[in-house]
Amino acid sequence: MTTEIISAGNTSCRPQVKICGLTRPDEALACARMGADAIGLVFYPRSPRHLTPRQAGNICRCLPPDVKPVAVCVDMPSEEILALAAECGFGTVQLHGRETPEKVARLARAGLRVIKALFANRPPEMTLAPRYEAAAAFLVECGQGKLPGGNARAWDWTLPPGLFARQPVILAGGLAPDTVRRALRAGRPDAVDVSSGVERSPGRKDLQKVRAFLSAVKGETATGCIDPNRSLSRIF
């Protein structure tokens, strides 16, 4: 299969894109070649996208240097996260549970880049962002459903003005090729995160949907709805 390259790396004004929940190296590499900035690796046994360290390591090793693997962990002990990072080869972790500011700071001091998930409808709420001074970025979603992730739940994607002035923000939850433009206009985030919105089954990506999603992000930037003079922070 020939894979069209939508974009390479991040530009100063294009929101970055993380494709999450990959389970196969070939699909992760295809997403990277199409223009994804990061690939999400889920370490949560209740998720259908859960990976073993060996599976995650295989994905990490196949990615080009400019596309970063991001481990997604839920209330996992710090020592286990650091051991996974050493074994698998990732340098960024997304904490998607009720992790404290102190835990974020501990992992940051240990050398990891930490993205902290905050939620619109459950703890930890978006308003707690100022407490997480050591976070490199925040991921924000609605926080509804059985699993800690977005559960394909769309919301209004609006972010409180000024709340994320110090750290960049990633918007997630209910995103798909046909909704991401509305989300970008509503939240004006530094990045977007998608999982089930580009799947054909849990853990298996539909590469046509991935291509359409990346094209929608690129197209929204081109329309001027995302300010072309805005300098977005590099997250991944």
C-alpha positions as CSV (number, residue, x, y, z in Angstrom):
1,M,0.0,0.0,0.0
2,T,1.3,3.5,-0.9
3,T,1.1,5.9,2.0
4,E,0.6,9.6,1.2
5,I,2.6,11.9,3.3
6,I,0.3,14.7,4.5
7,S,3.0,16.6,6.3
8,A,6.4,16.0,7.9
9,G,6.9,17.1,11.5
10,N,5.2,20.2,13.0
11,T,5.0,23.7,11.5
12,S,4.7,26.8,13.6
13,C,1.0,27.1,13.2
14,R,-0.4,23.6,12.6
15,P,-1.9,21.9,15.6
16,Q,0.0,18.7,16.3
17,V,-1.7,15.3,16.0
18,K,-1.4,12.3,18.3
19,I,-2.9,9.0,17.0
20,C,-3.6,7.0,20.1
21,G,-4.3,3.3,20.8
22,L,-2.0,1.7,18.2
23,T,-1.3,-2.0,18.7
24,R,0.7,-2.9,15.5
25,P,4.0,-1.6,14.3
26,D,2.9,-1.4,10.6
27,E,-0.1,0.7,11.4
28,A,1.9,3.0,13.7
29,L,4.5,3.5,11.0
30,A,1.8,4.2,8.4
31,C,0.3,6.9,10.7
32,A,3.8,8.4,11.2
33,R,4.4,8.5,7.4
34,M,1.0,10.2,6.9
35,G,2.0,13.0,9.2
36,A,1.2,12.1,12.8
37,D,3.4,13.8,15.4
38,A,3.0,11.2,18.1
39,I,1.7,7.7,18.6
40,G,-0.1,6.7,21.8
41,L,0.7,3.4,23.5
42,V,-1.9,2.3,26.1
43,F,-0.8,0.5,29.2
44,Y,-4.1,-0.1,30.9
45,P,-5.3,-3.8,31.2
46,R,-9.0,-2.9,31.0
47,S,-8.5,-1.3,27.6
48,P,-8.9,-3.3,24.4
49,R,-5.8,-1.3,23.2
50,H,-3.6,-2.5,26.1
51,L,0.0,-3.4,25.2
52,T,2.6,-5.6,26.7
53,P,6.1,-4.0,27.0
54,R,7.3,-6.2,24.1
55,Q,4.5,-5.0,21.8
56,A,5.1,-1.3,22.8
57,G,8.9,-1.7,22.3
58,N,8.3,-3.0,18.8
59,I,6.2,0.0,18.0
60,C,8.7,2.5,19.5
61,R,11.6,1.0,17.5
62,C,9.7,1.3,14.2
63,L,9.0,5.0,14.5
64,P,11.1,7.7,12.7
65,P,12.9,10.0,15.1
66,D,10.6,13.0,14.6
67,V,7.5,11.0,15.6
68,K,7.3,10.4,19.3
69,P,5.8,7.4,21.2
70,V,3.7,8.5,24.2
71,A,2.9,6.0,26.9
72,V,-0.7,6.3,28.3
73,C,-0.8,5.2,31.9
74,V,-3.6,5.2,34.5
75,D,-2.6,5.5,38.2
76,M,0.4,3.3,37.6
77,P,3.2,3.5,40.2
78,S,6.0,5.8,39.3
79,E,8.6,3.0,39.5
80,E,6.6,0.9,37.0
81,I,6.4,3.8,34.6
82,L,10.1,4.4,34.7
83,A,10.8,0.7,34.2
84,L,8.5,0.7,31.2
85,A,10.2,3.8,29.8
86,A,13.6,2.1,30.0
87,E,12.4,-1.2,28.6
88,C,10.3,0.2,25.7
89,G,12.1,3.3,24.8
90,F,9.6,6.2,25.3
91,G,10.4,9.5,26.8
92,T,6.9,11.0,27.2
93,V,4.1,9.7,29.4
94,Q,0.5,10.7,29.5
95,L,-1.0,10.3,33.0
96,H,-4.7,9.6,32.5
97,G,-5.9,9.0,36.1
98,R,-6.0,10.8,39.4
99,E,-2.3,11.4,39.6
100,T,-1.2,14.2,42.0
101,P,1.0,17.2,41.1
102,E,3.7,15.6,43.2
103,K,3.7,12.5,41.1
104,V,4.0,14.6,37.9
105,A,6.9,16.5,39.4
106,R,8.6,13.2,40.5
107,L,8.4,11.7,37.0
108,A,9.6,15.0,35.4
109,R,12.6,15.1,37.7
110,A,13.4,11.5,36.6
111,G,13.7,12.8,33.0
112,L,10.2,12.0,31.5
113,R,8.1,14.5,29.7
114,V,4.8,14.4,31.4
115,I,1.4,15.1,29.9
116,K,-1.4,15.3,32.5
117,A,-5.0,14.6,31.6
118,L,-7.6,16.9,33.0
119,F,-11.4,16.6,32.6
120,A,-14.5,18.7,32.1
121,N,-16.9,16.4,34.0
122,R,-14.8,14.5,36.6
123,P,-11.7,14.9,38.8
124,P,-9.1,16.1,38.3
125,E,-10.9,19.0,36.7
126,M,-9.4,21.5,34.2
127,T,-9.4,24.2,36.9
128,L,-6.6,22.3,38.7
129,A,-4.2,23.0,35.9
130,P,-2.2,25.7,37.8
131,R,-1.3,23.0,40.5
132,Y,0.5,20.8,37.9
133,E,3.5,23.1,37.4
134,A,5.8,20.3,36.3
135,A,3.5,19.1,33.5
136,A,4.9,19.7,30.0
137,A,1.4,19.8,28.6
138,F,-2.2,19.0,29.4
139,L,-4.7,16.7,27.6
140,V,-8.3,17.8,28.1
141,E,-11.5,15.8,27.5
142,C,-15.0,15.4,28.9
143,G,-14.3,12.5,31.3
144,Q,-17.4,10.4,30.8
145,G,-17.9,6.7,30.2
146,K,-16.6,3.5,31.6
147,L,-12.9,3.8,30.7
148,P,-10.6,6.7,31.7
149,G,-10.2,7.8,28.1
150,G,-12.6,9.7,25.9
151,N,-14.9,6.8,25.2
152,A,-15.8,8.5,21.8
153,R,-17.8,11.0,23.8
154,A,-18.1,14.4,22.0
155,W,-18.5,17.6,24.0
156,D,-18.3,21.3,23.3
157,W,-14.5,21.3,23.3
158,T,-14.5,24.8,24.8
159,L,-11.5,25.7,27.0
160,P,-11.7,28.3,29.8
161,P,-10.0,31.5,28.6
162,G,-6.5,31.9,30.0
163,L,-6.4,28.7,32.0
164,F,-3.8,27.0,29.8
165,A,-1.6,30.1,29.2
166,R,1.5,28.5,30.7
167,Q,1.5,25.1,29.2
168,P,0.2,23.8,25.8
169,V,-3.0,21.9,25.6
170,I,-4.2,18.8,23.7
171,L,-7.9,18.4,22.9
172,A,-9.4,15.0,22.9
173,G,-12.8,13.2,23.2
174,G,-15.2,12.5,20.4
175,L,-12.8,13.5,17.7
176,A,-13.1,12.1,14.1
177,P,-12.5,13.3,10.6
178,D,-15.9,15.0,10.6
179,T,-15.7,16.6,14.0
180,V,-12.1,17.8,14.4
181,R,-12.6,21.0,12.6
182,R,-15.3,22.1,15.0
183,A,-13.1,21.1,17.9
184,L,-10.2,23.2,16.6
185,R,-12.5,26.2,16.2
186,A,-14.0,25.8,19.6
187,G,-10.9,25.1,21.7
188,R,-8.0,26.4,19.5
189,P,-5.6,23.8,21.1
190,D,-2.0,23.2,20.4
191,A,-2.7,19.6,19.5
192,V,-5.5,17.1,19.1
193,D,-5.6,13.4,20.1
194,V,-7.7,10.8,18.4
195,S,-8.2,7.0,18.9
196,S,-11.6,5.4,18.3
197,G,-12.5,8.1,15.7
198,V,-10.0,6.6,13.3
199,E,-10.5,2.9,14.0
200,R,-12.1,0.0,12.2
201,S,-12.1,-2.0,15.4
202,P,-10.6,-1.4,18.9
203,G,-6.9,-1.2,18.5
204,R,-6.9,-1.4,14.7
205,K,-6.7,1.8,12.7
206,D,-8.5,2.6,9.5
207,L,-5.8,4.3,7.6
208,Q,-8.3,6.0,5.3
209,K,-9.8,7.6,8.4
210,V,-6.4,8.6,9.6
211,R,-5.6,10.2,6.3
212,A,-8.9,12.1,6.4
213,F,-8.4,13.2,10.0
214,L,-4.9,14.6,9.2
215,S,-6.2,16.3,6.1
216,A,-9.0,17.9,8.1
217,V,-6.5,19.3,10.6
218,K,-4.3,20.6,7.8
219,G,-7.3,22.1,6.0
220,E,-8.6,23.9,9.0
221,T,-5.2,25.5,9.4
222,A,-5.3,26.6,5.8
223,T,-8.8,28.2,6.1
224,G,-7.5,30.8,8.6
225,C,-9.7,29.6,11.5
226,I,-6.4,28.7,13.1
227,D,-4.3,31.9,13.1
228,P,-1.4,31.3,10.7
229,N,0.7,33.7,12.8
230,R,0.1,31.9,16.0
231,S,3.2,30.1,17.3
232,L,2.1,26.7,18.8
233,S,4.2,25.0,21.4
234,R,6.0,21.8,20.4
235,I,4.5,19.1,22.6
236,F,5.7,15.7,21.4
